[in-house]
Amino acid sequence: MTLGIRPGELADVPLIAELIRGLARYEKLGHEVTMTEEKLTDTLFGEHRYAETLIAEEDAQAVGFALFFHNFSTFLAQPGIYLEDLYVVPEHRGGGIGRALLERLAQIAVDRGCGRLEWAVLDWNQDAIRFYERLGAKPNSDWTVYRLTGEPLRALAGE
């Protein structure tokens, strides 16, 4: 089998949407998905591209993806890459696809002069935690992530 990693393209929007839904089901968060193909088209391939994707293909069949965007470290005075989603379809896990996606992402980070690559992982996902730690990743347990969404976000914005 031949594994390839390529950037996502506009024609991949339905595929990206399905992979996001697969990830949400795996994370038991399907009820939180409000994503639509139209929103993905606008935000990934519209006038302002907020994120990028990599598609993993094995023998021309999509088997996983990574969705990422740039952030910035004031302490390093360098851009970074934040990996929002990494997903490999269940029947293809354990074959190096996740590692290949992360390797490509690390190369992109180095090529773009980024000082770090970071992501979050659900506490219960011990398989992913072990996988990331085998790659040399370290948890950043000194920080707690906070999030504003929906009504609290709109209220803070004065809407």
N, C-alpha and C positions, 0 to 999 in steps of 0.2 A: 504494500500500500504506500502511496505517495502522499505525504503531508505538505500542504502549502499554507502560508500565512500571507494574506493580502489586505490592503486597506479596503474598508467598506465603501460602496458606491451607492449612488442614488437608487439604482435598480435593486439594491439589497434591502430597501426599507421593509418590505413584507417579511423577509428573512430575519432581519434584526428584531422586528417586533415579535416574531414567534420565539426567538431565542430569549428575549427579555421575559416573555410570558413563562417560558420553561424555567428560567432562573427564579422567577417569583413563586412558581409552584414548588420548586425545590426548597426555597427559603421559607415556605409556608406563609408567604406574604401576597399571594395572588389577589386578595381583597383590596390591597392598596394600589393596584395598578390602574392608573387613569390614562396611561399613554395611549395614543392613537397613531396610526401611520401618518396622518396629516401633521401631527405635532412633531413626530420624528423627522419628517421631510423638512419642516421649517427649521428645526433646531440643529439638525446634523448637516443639512445640505442647502439651507437657505442663505439669505444675505449675510447673516452673522452666524458662523458655525461655532456652536458652543462646545461641541465634543467631537471626537473622532472614534472610529471603530476599526478593529482588525477582525477579519474573518478567518477562521481555521477551516481548511477543507482537506478531506481525505478522499482521494479518488474522485474529485469534483463534487463531493457531497459536503455541505456545511456541517461541521461537528462541534463548533464552539465559536466564541467571540470574546473580545475585550472591548470595553468602552471606556475612554479616558479623556482627560482634559488637562490643560495647564493650570497650575496654581503658582504661587510665588512665595519664596522664603525671604523675609526681610533680614534675618540673621545671616543667611548666606549671600544675600543680594543676587540670587539666581532664581530662574524659573524652576519649577518642579513638574512632575506629572502625577496626577491623582488618578488611580485606577478605580473607577466607579463600579464596574462589573467585570467579572471574569467567570465564564460559564462554559462547561463542556457537557454535551449531551450525555446522559447516564450510560448508555451502552458503549461509549467511547472513552470513558474515564480510565485512568491507570496506564494509558499508552503514550504518555509524554506530550499530549496536546496542550495541557495547561502550562507546562514548562516551556513549550515552544512559543506560546503566546507571550509569556512573561519575558523570555529571552528577546523576542522581537521588540517588546515594549522597552526593555532595558537598553537595547541598542538605539531606539528612537530617543530615549532620554539622554544618552551619552552624546549622540549626534547633534542634539539640539542644545547642548550645554547645560542640561538640567543638573541640579545638585542633589536631587532625591526623587525616588519613586515611592509612593505610599498608597495605602488602601486600608479599608476597615474589613473586619471579618466578624461574623456573628459568633458570640461566645460558645454556642452549642456545636458549632461546626468543627469538631476536633480533627476530622480528616483534612480539612483545609488548613487548619492551624499547623498540624504536623508537616504538611506539604510545604507551607511557607517557611517554617523554621528550618527544614532541610535545605532550602535555598539560601539560608543565611539571614532571612528577615528576622527582625526583633520586634516584639510588641512595644508599643509606646503607651504603657499603662499609667504614666503620670498625667495623662490628659483624659478628659471626659468630653465626648462630642455632644454638642447641643444643637437643636434644630428648631426652627420656626417654620411652620407651614400653615396653609389654610387661613382660618379666621385670625389666629394670633399674628400671623405675618401681615395680613391686611390691616389689622388694628394698629400695629406698630408703625405702619406706613401712613397712618392717618386716613385710611379709607373706610 
